[in-house]
Amino acid sequence: MPWDAAGRLALSIAHRQLEQRGMRLNFSDVTAAEEGFTVHNLAASGMVNMAFNSITIRPQLLTSFLSLAPVCDIEFTGLGIQLGQRMNFGNGGFLLTAGRSQIMLENLRTNGDFSLNGYMSVNLETMKIGTSDARFNVPESFAQNMDMIKNFLPLVQEGGQWYLRRQ
């Protein structure tokens, strides 16, 4: 399989879809990876700005066929999210299932100063978090901002620990 060409095609489609929602997508290169492709210096900007040093996408063809929806295993390095200030989420990954109306991120894990561990869905019409249950760790220097951020995200605090949670 020419994974680099498949990756460029996938990014072209993603670019058009995101552009329709007012977001921009940029990257420097796409290379073949074992059973997938790696995108280098991927950045998405809009209401929130996200940047990855690299993101490797491995389509799960049998699972996609059985579930009748695209399913990919995704691993990334150097995730940074700019939302007022830069948040370093580090390296991690998740299993992505793309439906017509939502994207599901399962086995979500990051290891940076900010970290998420759990699952969440994103509604494609509203671009908002749907169902979610993920532990959300933040550096001590950021903790005072959490009360303000819970006005925008479904955050709850239990026993001193923050969770991104919506049923």
Secondary structure, DSSP 8 states (H G I E B T S, - for coil): --HHHHHHHHHHHHHHHHHHTT-EEE-SEEEEETTEEEEEEEEEESSSEEEEEEEEEEE-HHHHHHHTS-EEEEEEEEEEEESSSEEEEEEEEEEEEE-SSEEEEEEEEE-SSSEEEEEEEEETTTTEEEEEEEEEE--GGGGGGHHHHTTTS-EEEETTEEEEEE-
